[in-house]
Amino acid sequence: MRYSIFLVLILLPVIAFAGTRREMKDLELSAQGIDTLVIRCGAGSLNLKGIDGHDKIGVAAGIIVEGLDEKDLNTFFRKNLLLHLEKQGTKAVLRGVFIRHTKINPQEAKIDITIRAPRDLNVKIDDNSGPISVSDLFGDLEIDDGSGSIKIENIVGDVKVVDTSGTIEIEELTGNVHVQDGSGELKINLIEGDVSVVDGFGSITIQDIGGHVKIWDGSGSIDIHDISKSVSILESDSGKISIEGVKGKIVRRDVNTPDEEIDTNDVE
């Protein structure tokens, strides 16, 4: 019993000196002459919304570092934060990451980023981890993501997503959608163009699509509803497949057999 009490007394001062720094930083750049916004960010959330009539790109960054004593906290924050927004030709480039210029390792270091930008920009996102939300754009969108949920809605343009893990929700698009996903639930809804999916693990739900649908799937259930053109399931190793309301051809390819064309619009 005495030994346990001694350990508690020794640990208390260490915990007391560990700190959290939370700071807000705002960045702004004129959007004149810019057609593409490039975002490179590390751990933390990313929220991007297009605004009608907006002529600037505005960034609000919430910076959080936890688990360091006061001295190490200040050093880490000063030497490892990379946060800037600049114009490069016709591109605006935002970087919001922590780089390792010291050997100090906090319990957590992240940057939560909120962006308000003109609606007519093309957007390219390279993200490490954390949830992503993008809405209300009149341009093409590309996302290369490590982990974390992704939500995309109301885009007038094409969307391409390459994702390692995390749920993905995409809805209300006028262009085409291509998703390459490692694992996680995938939902795609209300798309005017074509949809193609290359998926590793996780359920897939696709409905209300104006174009063609093509799927290459590893494992997990597939639910497809209300498709104006054709559906092609070109690979599916395991999982229940449900298809309803397809106006065009339905083709299912089994690994061990030739392509099978299905005339009915209701498949279980």
N, C-alpha and C positions, 0 to 999 in steps of 0.2 A: 504493500500500500504506500509506503513512503517513497518507493522508487517511482510509482505512477505519478504522484503529486509533484515530484521533482521534474519530471518530463514536461508536465503542463506548465510549470513556472518558467522553464527554459524556452518553450515555444511561444509563449505569449508575447514577449518583446519583438520577436521576428515578425509575427503576424501584424502587430501594431504598426510596424514601420512600412509594411507593404502598402502601396497606394494605387489610386486610379486617377488618371488624368483624362478629362473630357473637355474637348475644345471644339468650337465651331469656326470654320474658315469659309469665306465666300470668295468666289472667283467669277469674273465676268469678261466676255469677249464679244465684240461686234460681229454679227453674222454676215456682214456685207462681203460679197465675193466668195463665200464659203458654200460648198455644195455637199460636203461630207463631214460628219462628226465621228472621230475615232476615239474610242474609250478603252483605256488599258487600266484595269483595276485589280486589286488583290482581295484579301478577305474583307467582308462587309457587304451590306445591302446596296443595290443600285436601283434607283427609281428614275425613269426618264419619261417625260410627258411633252408632247408637241403642243404648242400654243399658237392659235390663230393671231396673225398680225405681229408676232414677236420678232424683233430685229436684233436680239442679243441672245447669247448662250449664257445662262446663269447657272452656277454650281454652288450648292450648299453642302459642305463636307463636315460630318460629325466624326471627330477623331477620338478614338478610345484606346488607351493603353492601361492594362491592369497587371498587378502582381509584382511591382518593383518598388524598392524603397526610393526615397526622394531623390537621392543622388543619381542612381541608375536610371530612374524615370526621366529626369531632365536630359541626361546624356543620350539615352535611346531616342527620345522624341526629337532632339535637336539634330542628331546625326543620321537617322534612319528614315525620316519622313520625306517622301517625294510626292509633291502635290503641286501641279501647275497645269494651266490651260493656255495654249498658244496656237497661233495661226501658222500653218505650213503650206504655202501655196493656196490651193482651194480647199484645204482641209483644216478643221479645228481639231487639235489633239489634246485630249485630257489624260493625264496620268495621276493616279491616286493609289500609291502602293507604299509599303514599308520595305526598304532595302536593307540588307544585313551588312552594315559597315562596322558594327561592333559585335562582340561575342555575348552581349547582354541578351537574355531570352526572357521576355515577359510571359505571363500566363496567357494573355490575350492582347493582340494588337490588330485593330481593324479600323476601316474608314467607311462609314455609311454615307453614300453619295445620292443627292437628289439633284436632278437636272431639269431645267425648263428651257426649251429651245424652239426655234421656228419649226413649223410643221413640215416644211418642204425639204428637209435635209435627208440624205441617205445616212445610215448609221451603221457603224461596225464596232462590235463590243468584244473585247478579249478579257475574260473574267476568270479569276481563280476560284473563289468560293463565296457563297452567300446568295440570298434570293435576288432575282432580277425581275423588274416589272417595266414594260415598255408599252406605251399607248399613244394613239392619236398622231400618227405620222403620215405624210404624203410622200414617202420615199421607200427605197429598199432597206431591209434590215438584215444584218448578219450577226450571229452570236456564236462565239466559241467559248464554251463554259466548262469549268472543272466540275464543281458540285454545287448543289443548291437548287431551289425551285425556280422555274421560269414561267412568267405569265405575259402573254403578248395579246393585245387587242386593238382593233380599229386601226389597221394599217392599210394604206392605199399603195400597194407595191408588193414586191416579192419578199419572202422571208426564208432565210436559211439558218438552221440551228444545228450545231455540232455540240453534243453534250455528253459528259461522262456519266453523271448520276443526278437524280433528283426528278421531281414531277415537272411535267411540261403541259401548259394550257395555252392553246392558240385559238383565237376566235375573231370573227368579223374582219376578213381580209378580202381585198379585191384581186390580188395577184396569186402567184403560185407559192406553195409551201414545200420545202424539203427539210426533213428532220433525220439526223443521224444520231441515235441515242444508245447509250450503253445500258443503263438500267433506270427503272422508275416508271411511274404511270404516265401515259401520254393521252391527252385529249385534244382533238382538233374539230372545230365546229364553225359552221357558217363561212365557208371559203368559196369564192367565185371561181378561182382557177383550179389547177391540178394539185394533187397532194401525193408526195412520195415519202415513204418512211423506211429507214433501215434501222431495225431495233434489235437489241440484244435480249434483255429480260424486262418483263413488266407488261401490264395490260395496255391495250390500245383501244381507244374509242374514237371513231371518225363518223361525223354525221353532217348532213346538209351541205354537200359539196357540189359545186357547179361543174367541175371538170372530171378528169380521170383520177383514179386512185390506184397506186402501186405500193405494195408492201413486201419487204423482206424481213422476216421475223425469226428470232431465235426461240423464245418461249414466252408464254403468257397468253391470256385470252385476247381475242380480237372481236370487237363489235362494230359493225359497219351499217349505217342506216341512211337512206334517202340520198342516193348518189345519182346525178343527172347523166353521167356518162358511164364508162366501164370501170370494173374493179378487177385488179390482177393481184392475187396473192402468190408471189413468185417463189417464196420460201417460207415454210412454217414448220418448225420441228415439233412443238408441243403446245397444247392449250386449246380450249374450246373456241370455235369460230362461229359467229352469228352474223348473217348478212340479210338485210331486208331493204326493199324499196330501191332497187338498182334498175335504172332505165336502159343501160347498155349491157354489154356482155359481162359475164363473170367467169374469170379463169382462175383455177386453183392448181398450182403445181406441187406435186408430191415429190419428195427426194428420189423415190424409187420408181416412179411411173412418169409417162409423158404428161404434157399439159392436159388438163381436163377443162373443157368448156361447158359451163352449166347454163341451161336455158331458163331455169326458174329464177325468179327474183327473191325467193325466200329460201335461205339456206340455214340449217342448224347443224 
